[in-house]
Amino acid sequence: MAEGFAKSYGSDVMIAASAGLAPVLRVVPETVAIMAELNIDVSKHVPMPYDPFHVDYYDLVVNLSGFRLPGKAPKDLLDWKVKDPYMKSADVYRKVRDDIEERVMGLILQVRRERKA
């Protein structure tokens, strides 16, 4: 969800890529449906594994997993405590989606301000 929002709203200031500590083979249909309600298509997203050996490539890593990331610490790390909606109701998915959207928008606005400064 976060990558979908970042690509949709912040492509002028960031290149978003997402990875997971234990990524699934595809985006679950519930996530695709909930994001489609906001006209964001994540159906073709391919979940990738988190690679701690290439963390220097990124200016910022946002951790939504709730777990400590393995390996070397990123240059800049944000830990967002976000509920995992998997196997929950559509209402839970929407609440999580809206929470992530708000956080990503805040980050995009912050990056835009810093870029202007």
N, C-alpha and C positions, 0 to 999 in steps of 0.2 A: 504494500500500500504506500509506504513512504517513498519508494522509488517512483511510483506512478504519479504521486503528487509533485515530487521534485521535478520530474520531467515535464509535467503539464504546466506547472506554475513558475518554475525557476530556471528554465533552460537558458535564460539570458545571463545568469550568474553562476551556474553550477552544472557539472556533469555528474549525474547520479548513477550509481551502480549499487546493487544490493547483493548481499551474500548472507548465508546463514551458517550457524554452527552445525546444524543437522538439516540441510535443505531437503525439501521434498522433490519429487521428480517433476512436478508441475504445480502451477498455482491452483489452489482448490477452487471448485466452482462457486462456493459461497463468496469467496473474496472477489472473484471476477464479477459476480452479480451485484454485490454491494458497491463496488467501484463503478460499475456501469450506470448505477443510479445517478452518478455525478458526471456521466459522459467521459469517464477515464477508462480506457481499454488496457487491462493488464493480462489479457488472455494469452498473449504471445511471450510473456515474460518467462525467462528460463532461470529458475533458482540456481545459484552458484554456491559452492562451499566457501566459507571464510578462509582466506589464506594468510596466516600471520607472517609469512616470509616476504610478502609483497606489500606490507602495510605502509612502507615509506612512500609508495606511489601516491597515496591519498593525503590531501591536506587536512581532512577531517573524517573521522569515523564516528557514526552514530550507532550505538549499541542498544537495540531494542530487545535483546534476548533475555535480559535479567540475570545473565551469568557473566562471570569474568571472562574476558577474551583471552585465548591462549597466545603464547609467544610474546614477542616484543610489543611494548605499548605503542600505540599510534602517536604521531606528532600531537594531534589534538583529538580528544575523545569526549563525546557527550554520551552519558548513560541516561536513556529515557526509560522510565518504568511504565511499560505498556502491557496491558492485559492481553493474553493470547486468546483470540476468539475461537480458535479451532474447536469444532464439534459443539459449539454453543449456538444459541438462537440468533436469528437475523437481527434482533434488537441489540444483542451484544456486539455483533459484527459492526452495526452502524455506530454504536458508541465508541468502539475502538477506532473505526475509520475516522470519525469526527475528531477524536483526540489526536490521532496521528496527523490529520490535515491541519489542525490548529498549530501543532508543534512544527511541522514542516514549513508552514507559512511564516511563522515567527522566525525560523532560521533563514528563510529566503530574504525576509525584510532586513534582518541583521546583516546578512552578506551584502545586500544592496547598499545599506548605509555605510558599511565599512569600505566598500568599493568607491563610493563618492568622496569619502574623506581623504 
